[in-house]
């Protein structure tokens, strides 16, 4: 027998249907899954915010995640001005903060807006990997190991999209190579950018060799695509649709 909805909930539902601008009806987060919100940007971030709203990489990633997974908790992708703090996942708020200023930096490296949007899609999937590590209570021996796993999750999600996602993965790999050339500074929590690029391309070649004949078939890749696919799919079993 279905549960009866409380009168207060019924009344609020009716009011929200009639008055979509009512404060109580705005920004009501879903009970589960990934959703996207935007904060007003700082003046310097206006162009970057416009790119995100126009190209919708966050919405693209959220839609792919929600079609693949039934996450029994809400995770918000919040686009905002971060004042240099950097994009990341906050387990306390269950929020992926997608920084406008990071978008601006990508635009300096990649002049093509489609490529920038692809890189931001990969970024959201990477941070979603951290959100899933949190939701599944997975444990890794180091921060670097978790970052590597999040990279592989991003590759998995983009490869699942087919050609469009594979293009995004190649653009993300190209961006890592540009970062490696421009800024060789070490980041102990992440693999070196050139190594992250190589991982993306290795996984792409393993998953779709016929569509990417230019990627060398003679190099042994670590991690390999079957292991990555199996490891993440097994971990995600409680949430798979």
C-alpha positions as CSV (number, residue, x, y, z in Angstrom):
1,X,0.0,0.0,0.0
2,X,1.5,3.4,-0.9
3,X,2.2,5.8,1.9
4,X,-0.1,8.8,2.3
5,X,1.6,12.1,1.6
6,X,1.4,14.5,4.5
7,X,-1.0,17.5,4.0
8,X,1.9,20.0,4.3
9,X,3.9,18.3,1.5
10,X,0.7,18.2,-0.6
11,X,0.1,21.9,0.0
12,X,3.7,22.8,-0.9
13,X,3.6,20.7,-4.0
14,X,0.5,22.4,-5.1
15,X,1.9,25.9,-4.4
16,X,5.1,25.1,-6.2
17,X,3.1,23.9,-9.3
18,X,1.1,27.2,-9.2
19,X,3.9,29.6,-8.2
20,X,7.2,28.4,-9.7
21,X,8.9,31.6,-8.4
22,X,8.0,31.0,-4.7
23,X,11.2,31.0,-2.6
24,X,10.3,27.6,-1.1
25,X,10.2,26.2,-4.6
26,X,13.5,27.4,-5.7
27,X,16.7,25.3,-5.6
28,X,15.0,22.4,-3.9
29,X,17.7,19.7,-4.2
30,X,16.6,16.3,-5.3
31,X,16.7,13.5,-2.8
32,X,19.3,11.6,-4.8
33,X,21.6,11.8,-7.7
34,X,23.6,14.6,-9.3
35,X,22.2,18.0,-9.9
36,X,23.7,21.3,-11.2
37,X,23.4,24.8,-9.8
38,X,25.1,28.1,-10.6
39,X,26.1,31.0,-8.4
40,X,26.4,34.5,-9.8
41,X,30.0,35.0,-10.9
42,X,32.5,37.6,-9.8
43,X,32.9,40.3,-12.5
44,X,36.2,38.8,-13.7
45,X,34.5,35.4,-14.1
46,X,31.6,36.5,-16.3
47,X,32.9,35.1,-19.5
48,X,33.8,31.7,-18.0
49,X,30.4,31.5,-16.4
50,X,28.7,32.2,-19.7
51,X,30.7,29.4,-21.3
52,X,29.6,26.9,-18.7
53,X,25.9,28.0,-19.0
54,X,26.0,27.9,-22.8
55,X,28.0,24.7,-23.4
56,X,26.6,22.9,-20.4
57,X,29.4,20.5,-19.6
58,X,28.2,20.1,-16.0
59,X,24.7,19.2,-17.2
60,X,26.2,16.8,-19.7
61,X,28.2,15.0,-17.0
62,X,25.3,15.0,-14.5
63,X,22.9,13.5,-17.1
64,X,25.4,10.7,-18.0
65,X,26.0,9.9,-14.3
66,X,22.3,9.8,-13.4
67,X,21.5,7.6,-16.4
68,X,24.2,5.1,-15.4
69,X,23.9,5.3,-11.6
70,X,21.1,5.6,-9.0
71,X,23.0,7.3,-6.3
72,X,20.9,7.2,-3.1
73,X,22.1,10.6,-1.9
74,X,22.2,14.1,-3.5
75,X,25.5,15.5,-4.9
76,X,25.4,19.1,-6.2
77,X,27.7,20.3,-8.9
78,X,27.9,24.0,-8.0
79,X,29.5,26.4,-10.5
80,X,30.9,29.4,-8.6
81,X,33.7,31.9,-8.3
82,X,36.3,30.2,-6.1
83,X,39.0,32.9,-5.8
84,X,41.7,30.5,-6.7
85,X,40.7,27.7,-4.4
86,X,40.3,25.2,-7.3
87,X,37.6,22.8,-8.4
88,X,37.1,19.9,-6.0
89,X,34.6,17.7,-4.1
90,X,33.7,18.5,-0.5
91,X,32.5,15.4,1.3
92,X,31.0,17.4,4.2
93,X,28.6,19.2,1.9
94,X,28.5,16.5,-0.8
95,X,29.2,19.2,-3.3
96,X,31.4,19.4,-6.4
97,X,32.6,23.0,-6.6
98,X,33.2,23.8,-10.3
99,X,35.3,27.0,-10.4
100,X,34.8,29.7,-13.0
101,X,38.4,30.7,-12.6
102,X,39.5,27.2,-13.7
103,X,37.4,27.6,-16.8
104,X,39.3,30.9,-17.5
105,X,42.6,29.1,-17.2
106,X,41.5,26.4,-19.6
107,X,40.5,29.0,-22.1
108,X,44.1,30.3,-22.0
109,X,45.4,26.9,-22.9
110,X,42.7,25.8,-25.3
111,X,41.3,28.5,-27.6
112,X,38.4,26.3,-28.8
113,X,35.3,26.5,-26.6
114,X,34.2,23.0,-27.4
115,X,37.5,21.6,-26.2
116,X,37.2,23.7,-23.0
117,X,33.7,22.3,-22.4
118,X,35.1,18.8,-23.0
119,X,37.8,19.3,-20.4
120,X,35.3,20.6,-17.9
121,X,33.1,17.5,-18.6
122,X,36.1,15.3,-17.8
123,X,36.7,17.4,-14.6
124,X,33.1,16.9,-13.4
125,X,33.4,13.2,-13.9
126,X,36.8,13.1,-12.1
127,X,35.2,14.9,-9.1
128,X,32.2,12.6,-9.3
129,X,34.7,9.7,-8.9
130,X,35.6,11.2,-5.5
131,X,32.0,11.6,-4.6
132,X,31.4,7.9,-5.4
133,X,34.5,6.9,-3.3
134,X,32.8,8.8,-0.5
135,X,29.4,7.3,-1.1
136,X,30.8,3.7,-1.4
137,X,33.2,4.2,1.5
138,X,36.1,3.0,-0.6
139,X,39.6,3.1,0.9
140,X,42.8,3.8,-0.9
141,X,46.4,3.5,0.5
142,X,47.1,7.2,-0.4
143,X,45.6,10.4,-1.8
144,X,47.5,9.7,-5.0
145,X,45.9,6.3,-5.4
146,X,42.4,7.8,-5.0
147,X,43.2,10.5,-7.6
148,X,44.4,7.8,-10.0
149,X,41.1,6.0,-9.5
150,X,39.1,9.2,-10.1
151,X,41.0,9.7,-13.3
152,X,40.1,6.2,-14.4
153,X,36.4,6.8,-13.5
154,X,36.4,9.9,-15.7
155,X,37.8,7.9,-18.5
156,X,35.2,5.2,-18.0
157,X,32.3,7.6,-18.1
158,X,33.5,9.4,-21.2
159,X,34.3,6.1,-23.1
160,X,30.7,5.0,-22.3
161,X,29.5,8.0,-24.3
162,X,31.0,6.7,-27.5
163,X,32.6,9.0,-30.1
164,X,31.6,12.2,-28.4
165,X,33.0,11.1,-25.1
166,X,36.1,9.7,-26.7
167,X,36.7,13.2,-28.3
168,X,36.3,14.7,-24.8
169,X,38.8,12.2,-23.4
170,X,41.3,13.1,-26.2
171,X,40.8,16.8,-25.5
172,X,41.4,16.2,-21.8
173,X,44.6,14.3,-22.6
174,X,45.8,17.1,-24.9
175,X,45.1,19.6,-22.1
176,X,47.2,17.6,-19.7
177,X,50.1,17.6,-22.2
178,X,49.8,21.4,-22.5
179,X,49.9,21.7,-18.7
180,X,52.9,19.5,-18.6
181,X,54.7,21.7,-21.1
182,X,53.7,24.9,-19.5
183,X,54.1,24.1,-15.8
184,X,56.4,21.2,-14.8
185,X,55.8,21.8,-11.1
186,X,55.1,18.5,-9.1
187,X,51.8,17.9,-7.4
188,X,52.2,15.0,-4.9
189,X,48.5,14.2,-4.8
190,X,48.2,13.7,-8.6
191,X,50.1,11.9,-11.2
192,X,52.2,14.2,-13.4
193,X,50.1,15.7,-16.1
194,X,51.9,13.8,-18.9
195,X,51.2,10.6,-17.1
196,X,47.5,11.5,-16.7
197,X,47.4,12.1,-20.4
198,X,49.0,8.8,-21.1
199,X,46.5,6.9,-18.9
200,X,43.6,8.5,-20.7
201,X,45.0,7.6,-24.1
202,X,45.9,4.1,-23.0
203,X,42.4,3.4,-21.8
204,X,40.9,4.9,-24.9
205,X,43.0,2.8,-27.1
206,X,42.1,-0.3,-25.2
207,X,38.4,0.4,-25.3
208,X,38.1,1.6,-28.9
209,X,41.3,0.6,-30.9
210,X,39.6,0.7,-34.3
211,X,38.5,4.3,-33.9
212,X,41.9,5.4,-32.7
213,X,44.5,3.8,-35.0
214,X,46.9,6.6,-34.4
215,X,47.4,5.6,-30.8
216,X,50.3,3.2,-30.7
217,X,49.3,-0.5,-30.4
218,X,52.8,-1.5,-29.3
219,X,52.9,0.2,-25.9
220,X,51.9,-1.8,-22.8
221,X,49.4,0.3,-20.9
222,X,49.0,0.5,-17.2
223,X,46.2,0.5,-16.2
224,X,44.6,-1.5,-19.0
225,X,41.0,-1.0,-20.1
226,X,39.5,-4.4,-19.0
227,X,40.9,-4.0,-15.5
228,X,39.7,-0.4,-15.2
229,X,36.2,-1.3,-16.5
230,X,35.9,-4.4,-14.3
231,X,37.2,-2.7,-11.1
232,X,35.0,0.3,-11.3
233,X,31.9,-1.6,-12.4
234,X,32.3,-4.1,-9.5
235,X,32.6,-1.2,-7.0
236,X,29.6,0.6,-8.5
237,X,27.4,-2.5,-8.3
238,X,25.2,-1.2,-5.5
239,X,24.3,1.9,-7.5
240,X,24.1,0.6,-11.1
241,X,20.8,1.0,-12.8
